[in-house]
């Protein structure tokens, strides 16, 4: 079974969200309509008009051993890059937890969402008591650049601040994962198969999502640890620390968490694209990408209930 097949299979069994509000809704707690997301800053930023059904979080009991997102607190997403004239663009917006189909225009050519769940959950590789959180971007129009007037060599930064859970939690940096989704027409135009439309980058050099990721084929394993490698080699090289891709998840003093992705613009180019130019506007970009991480209840065994890699041969799904 390939990654696309497994994602479809698990998506059929997914719950829309695994936050406290969802538990309250299932248990018959009171429901209310959330206010539209508020744009805090950014050029040409707009306010989304989608309403999200939320429940009274106080009515949702804690489930022992299971971590839930506290969706009573809306996190803040931030997107930033440098333009060709050297000016800095930063778009910031407070978001409710929705799903990738309910996105908020934030300005330029970008739509953003925050959601519970992700690739790790879709492939059945999550911790049985954990929660996966992601923040992602989509192009509003595929025929326009993702990041308007991006300067050559600019870094793309994406973060989500203020992720909270219903109990003390440990965020696991080794679970950081980026998914990039390309248009099938673009990958086929380069002589690649439809399966090449999905590509992944991980923080861990050994993360394969149960054998579904293969370094150099559909993934760049360990690619998001660039900052740590550069800092470790700082005494032996003059390569700037910020040159590579990196991702991090950190705990905040107020009890929340922040997940951050920082990549050079050229990291958006498909690794198998035969056209090797890295300059903005010279290669096909993804139409979507997101960064995700998993958190587990504080003190929980991180290896409990982990799925084993699928068996090889006809018996494997």
N, C-alpha and C positions, 0 to 999 in steps of 0.2 A: 504494500500500500504506500503510495507516495504522499508527500506532504499535503498537496492540494486535496487528495481524497480524504485524508485523515481530518483535515480542517472542516470539510463539509460534514463528515460523520459526527464530529463532536459538536459542531455548531447546531445541529438538529436537536441536541440534548441540552444545550446551554440555557441557563436562566438569563433573562434580559439584563439584570444586574444583581450583584451579590452584596449590595450595601444594606445598611440598617433599614432604610426605607423599604427595600424590597421585602425584607423579612416581615416588617410591620404590615405591608400590603397583603402578603400571603396569609398572615395570621388574623387578618380582619381589622387591622388598625386603621385610624382615620386617615383619609387622603386629602391632599391639597395640591393646588397647582402652584408650581414654583414660578418665581418671577423670571423674565427673560434675562440672559446673561448680560452683565454690564461691562461695557468697554471702558477700560481705565485710561488707555493711551494708544497712540499710533496714528500715522498719517492716513487719512481717508477711512478711518475705522468706522464700522457700522455696528449696530446692535442686532443680534439675532432675534427672530420673532417666534422661535419654537418654544412651546411650553412643555414642561416635563412633569410627569406625575410623580409626586413625592409623598411620603407618609410621615406621620408623626414619629420621629426617631425614638422618642421616650417610650413608645408603646412596644418597641421591638426588644425582646429579652436577649441577653447575651447567650450565645450557644457555646458551652464549654468546649475548649479545644479547637474552635473554628474562629478565624479572624474575619471580621467584616469591616468594610469601608464605612466610615462615618460620613454619610452624604448630607448631613445637616450642615456641614462646613464645605463651602465651595472653594476649590483650589484656584490658583491664578496661573495662567499660562503666559509665557513670554517667548517671543520670536525675535531674533535680531540678526542683522547682517550689515555689511558696509557696501555703499554704492560706489559707482565708478568715479564720482567727484570727491570721494573721501568722506562724505557725510554718513552718519550712522542712522539706520532705521531700526526702531524698536517698537513692537506691537505687544500690548499687554492687555489681557482680558480675564475676567473672573468667570468661571464656567461651572455649571452643574454637571454631574455625571450623567452621560447619555449613552450613545453608542455611535459607531462610525457612520451610520446613516443619518444621524441628527447632528449636523455640524453648524458652526457659527461663523459667518463671514467676519473677518477681523481686519480687513483692509488689503490693499494691493490685490494679489491674485490668490489669497490664502483663505482657506476655511479650516477651523480648528475644532477639536473635540477632546474631551477627557472621558475615560470609560474604565469600568471594572472588567477584567478579563483581557485576554490577548492570545498571542501565538502559543505560549506555554500551556494555557488552559485548553485551547483548541486541539492541541495534539496530545492531551492527556498526560502532560509531564509536570503538572503542578503538584505542590505539596498538599496533602489531603486537608490540612487545617489552614492553609495559606490563602492569601488574596493577591491577585495580579492586577496592577494598575498601569494604565498607559495614557500617553498624550500623543496625539497625532495630527498631521496636516494633510490636507488635500488641495490640489489645484482647483480653483473655481472654474477656470477654463483651461483645457488641455493644450490649446493652441497658443498659450502665452507662457512666458517664463515663470517659474515658481517664485523666484525672488527678483523683483524688478530692478533692472540696472545693476545687477550684482558685479562688484569689482573683481577682476582677476585675483585669485589668491585669498578672497574673503573667507571668513569662517561663518558657518551657519550655526546659530545657537538656538536651542529649544529647551525650555524647562517648564516644570509644573511644581508649584510651591504651595504648601498647605494641605498635603494629603494626610488625612487623619484616619485612625482606626478606632474600633469600639473598645480596645484594650491595649495595654503595652505591647509593642511589636518590635521585631528585629527585621530590618530591611536587608535583604541579601544582595550585595553588590555583584556577586558572581552570576546572578540571574538576569542582569541587564542584557537586553536584546533589542536590536533595531530591525524592523521589517521595512523593506522597500518594495513597492509595487509599481511595475512598469506596464505601459500599454502593450497588449499582445501585438498590435500592429507594428509597434516600434521594434520589439525584439525580433519579430519575424522578418522585418526589413533588413536586419543585420545578419540574417541567416541562422538565427537561433530558434529553438523550439519554443512552443507555448509555455512549457514548464519554466523557462528562463524568466518569465514575467515576475516571479517572486524571488527576492534575494534577501539574505540575512547577514547581520553582523552581530557578533557576541562579545561580551567582556571576557568570558572564560575561554581558554584555548581548548578545553575538552568538552564543551557543551555541544551536543549533537541532537538534542530533543529526541532521544531514544533512537538514534541512528538515522534520523531524517535529514540532518544537515551534513553536507560534505564540503570540507574546506577546498576552495578553488573551483567548485562546481556551482553550488547554490548558496554558498556562505563564505564569509571571511571570519574564521574562528579567531578569537582574541583581538580582533581589530579595534575594539572599543577600549582597550587598555593602553592606548598609545601614550597617554600622559604619564602613566606609571613607568613604562619602559624608558621614556625619555628622561624622567627624573633619575631613574636608576643608573642610566648611562651618562649623566650630565658631566661626570668627571672625565669621561673618555671621548666625548664628542661635542662639537659646537652646533649640533642640530637644535633648533629652538624647541623648548618643551611643548609648545602649543602646536607644533607642526602636524602631528598625527590626529586621528580621531580618538575621542575619549567620551566616556559616560560615567556618571557617578550618581549615587543616592546617599543622602546625608540626613541625619536627624537634626531637628531644629530645637531651639530652647523652649518654644511654646508647645512642644510635644508632637508637632507635625513633621513631615518629611518633604524633602525636595529632590526631584530627579532631574538631571541635566544631561543633555547631549550636545557635544560641540564637535563639529566636523569641518574639515576644509571643503570648500564648494565642490572640488573635483571628486570627493567621495560619493557624490550623487551619480557619477557616471557608472554605468553598468560595467562590472569588471570584465565581462566577456565581450564588450563592444569592441569590434576590430578597429574602429576609428579611435586613435589614441589621444586626440586633442582634449585638453582639460579646461580650455577657456570657456567662460560662460557663453552660451548660445551656439556652441559648436558640437554638442552631443545631446542625445535625447535624455531628458530628466525623468525621474519617477513621477507618477501622478499622485502618489501617496507615500508617506513614510511615518512611522511612529517609533517611540522608545517606550519600553515597558520594564517593570521590575516586579519581583515577588517579595512579599513580606509574610512572616509567620509569627504566631504568638510568641511573646518573649520567653526564652528558655526552652522552646520546643526543639525537638531533634530535627535538624534540617534534612536528614536523609530518611525520615520516617515515611513509608508508603511510596517511595519513589518508584516510578515505572522502570522496568528493565528494558534494554534495547530489544526491538522486535527480532524474532528468530529469522535466520536466513533460510531461503529455500521456499518450496511451495506452501509450507504450513504458515508462513508469515503472511499477515494481512497487508 
